[in-house]
Amino acid sequence: MAELDTDNWHGPQIEISNVCKSFGNNKVLVDFNLSVNKGENVVVLGKSGSGKSVLIKCVVGLLEYDTGSIKVLGNEIAELSQIELDKIRVKIGFLFQNSALYDSMTVRENLEFPMRRHWFEMSKVETDKLVEEALENVGLLNAIDMMPADLSGGMRKRIGLARTLILKPEIVLYDEPTTGLDPITGREIVQLMMDLQKKYNTSSIIISHDMSVAKTTSNKVVILVDGKNYAEGSFDQLQKSEDPKVKQFFESVL
């Protein structure tokens, strides 16, 4: 087995080509194409149930795609062994819609978990430093020994973001990062995403139905319709489109 090499890759961070994914007779992704470059934020817009979350779960290898190609840092996801897939996942941060914190663990233990999961050999001093840095990034160092049940929705989202970024991934996948948050907290999370993207120069796919998220974070917007990349461009470009299938997403935007 060839040694997995992601450090010397200079092409697109993510390259999705003609990907199809069905569940029974339900065709969710149909010849879907997308390229994400270094440092680029791509927002994927689509109606509920259109396949947005399925897309990023295929990218990270949580779901198998039926046909087509998904390459992450130059490596075909479908061809990787479990060990190779785990190595790729170290380079990918995934912020789940519900933050997915472990309720039986403290905030500190939740942040330590990715390091244990990926078999990093670190001293306690090194681990503590990474955990504290991650919490300082999201302004919640004082919550280090709290339990998830004692956190507000916005705090849980911040802790989830800290855990997502603790290993300083090259790629971050966001699944509805502002869902369930009030508008003020949602804007704070979006600003954090932008600050941390700038700090670490990450590449991101952001799944969202929130047009303010799309407008604020995106370098590129993709409209997912009928399983396809129906339209692609900057937020301003797509907002000016007269295509009814594109226009419907922007009707509520001032």
N, C-alpha and C positions, 0 to 999 in steps of 0.2 A: 504494500500500500504506500503510495507516494505521500511524502510529508505535506501536510496542509500548510499552505503559505498565504497569509492574508496581509502581512506587513508590507509587502512590496507591490501591492496592487494599486494601479493608478487609473483604472477605468471607472465606469459608473459604479457607485456603491451597491446599487440594486438594479438589476436588469430583468424585467419581466416580459416574456415574449410568448404571445399566442396561448396564454394559459386558459384552460377550461377546467371547471369544477362543478360537478353535479351531485345532488343528493337524491337518488332515485330518478324520478322524471323531472325534478326541479333543477333547471340549468341556472346556476348562480353566477358563474364566470364563463364568458364565451369569447375566446380569442382575445383575452385582455392583454394589453401592452402598456408598459410604463418603464421609464428610466429615471433613476434618482442619482444626481451627481453629488460630489463631495460638498458638504456645507449647505445643501439645498433642502428647503422645507417644501414638501409636496402635500397639499391638502386634497383628500379625496372626498367629494360630496356625492351623496346618493340618498334616495328615499330609504326609510326604514325597511329592513329586510332585503335590500338590494345587493348585499354581498360584500359590504365594506369591511366588516370584521373578519369575514372568511378570507378576504384577500391578505390581510396582514398576518393571519394565523398560518396561511400557506407560506408566507415569506419566512417566518421564523421556524417552520417545520412542525407546527402543532397540528396542522391538517395536511394530508397528502393531496396534491393536485392531480387531476386525471391525465391531462396531456399538456404539452408546452414546456416552457423552460423558466425557471427562476434562479438567477445567479446572484449570490450575495458575496461581495468582495471577490468576484471572479469564480466562485465555486457553485456548481450546480447542486441545489439543495436536495433534490430527489436522489442524487447519486452518493450522498455522504453516509458513512457509517454512523452509528449512534455516538461514538467517541468523537468523530469529526464534527458532527452536528453540535455537540456540546461545546466544542472549541469555537465554532462560529458564533454560538449563542452568547459567549463571553463578550463578543464585539457588538451585540445587539441588546439594547434596553427595551423593555416592553412595559408600558404603563397601561394596566388593565382598566376597564371602564369603572369598576367598583374599587379600585386600588389594590384589592386582593391581599390585604394584610392578614397575617396569621393572628387570630384573636387570642391565642394562648401564649403568645410571645410579647415581650415588651418592645417598644420602639427600637431600642438598641439591638435586641435579638433579631427583629425583623430585618434590620439593615445588615447584620452579620451573616444572615442566611445565604445570600448570593455568594459570598466568599467561601462558605463551607460547601455549598452546592457545586462549585467549580474547582474544588480541591486546591485552593490557594494556600501556600505555606507562608503564613505570616505570624509574627510575634504578636502578643497581646497589645503591645505598644503601637505597632503598625496598624492593627485592626482598629483600635480605639481612635487613632488619628484619622483614618478614613471615614469612620462612622461620624465623628465630630465634624469633619469637613463637610460631609454630605448634608448633615443637619444644619450647619451654618449657612450652606448654600440656599436652603429653603426657609431660613429664619426660625428654626424650631429646635435649637440646641437644648433649650430648657425642657423639652418634652422627651428627652432621651430615655427616661426610666418609666414613662407612662405606658398604660395598656391601650390598645386600639379602641376599646369600648369607652374610654374617657376622652377621646378626641372628637372634635366636630368634623363635619363632612369635609370642610376646607382643609383642616389639619391632616385628615387621613389622606387626602389627595396630595398634599405637600410631602408627607412621609412616603407615599407611594412613589412620588417623583424622585425623592432622595434615594430610595432603594433602587430605582431604575437606573440612576446615574452613578451609583457608588463605584462601579468598576470602570467608569469613564468610557462607556461604549462609543464606537464610531457611528453607530446607527441607532436611532430611537424610533420606536413605533408607538404612537399614541392612539388609544381607542377611546374616542369621545371624552377628551380630558376635562370638559367643563360640565358634563351631564350631572344633574342633581345639585348643582351649586347655584347660589344666588348670583345675580349679575356682578356685584362688586367682587365677590370671592372668585368668580370665574375670570374676571379681568386680571386679578392678582396672579392666578395660576398661569394665564396666558403670558403675562409679563415675565414670570419666572421661567417659563419655557423659552422665551426669547433671550433672556439674560444668559441662561445656561447653554443655549445653542451657540451664542456668541463666544462664551467663555471656552467651550470645548470643541467648537467647529464641527458639531455633529451634523449628520444627514438625517432627515426625518420624513416619515409618512405619518400624516395626522388625519385620522378618521374623525369626521365631525359633521353635524347637521347645523352647527352654530355659525351663521354667516359672519359674525364679528370675529370669530376665531380664524376663519378663512381669510378675511380681509387683513387681519393684523399679522398673521404668522406666515402666510404663503409667499414663496417665490413663484410657485406654479400651482394651479388648481386643475384637478381632473374631475370631470363629471361622469359618474358611473350610471349608465342607463342600459337596461336589458343585458346586463353582464359584461358590457363593453366599455372601453375608454371612449365615450361618445364625443367628448370635447375636452380640449386641453389648452391652457394658456394662462396668462396672468389674470389676477382677479379683475382688474380694470378691463382687460380685453373681453373676458367672458360676460362681464356685467353689461357690456354694450351689445351683446349678441341679440339678434332678432329671432333666433331659432327658439320655438316654443318650449322645446325640451330643456334648453339651457335657461331660458328666460324665467321659467317657473321657480328656479332656485334663488333668483335675485329680486323677485317681486316685492319682498318685505324689506329689502335693503334701501336705506335712505341714500 
